[in-house]
Amino acid sequence: LGRSGKNFDPILMRLFVGLMGLYPVGSLIELATSELGIVVAIDPRDPAVPVIRLINGPQGEVIAPDDLQLLNLGQEGGGPSGPRRIARALDPSSVGIDLAAYLL
């Protein structure tokens, strides 16, 4: 989005992000609280705060695949300065997580 209007058409960029989200469904993310989650839904009004499924707690404790814990970052302090903001996106293979167990 930072290159919108410079390298990319701003209208097309907004449409693209609105469809795909900043964090597409299936992305693994780490929150500022050290929790890990998988993006399961995009909020088209604010693609920076998706709905995620928690897979690791703040102390690194694993949340079982059959324990469905959904977290709407738009309502749970996930904004740019909130405690549960997205710190970074991760490659699942780099942290040894099989996302299929949580998505199926």
Number of C-alpha atoms within 10 A of each C-alpha: 12 8 10 13 12 9 9 12 11 15 10 12 15 14 12 12 18 16 14 14 21 17 22 17 17 17 17 23 22 20 18 17 15 16 20 26 28 27 24 19 18 23 16 15 8 14 19 20 27 26 23 23 24 24 23 16 14 13 9 11 11 13 17 13 16 8 11 12 13 15 19 18 20 18 12 14 14 21 16 12 10 14 13 22 20 25 14 12 15 15 11 14 9 7 8 8 13 10 17 9 10 19 13 6
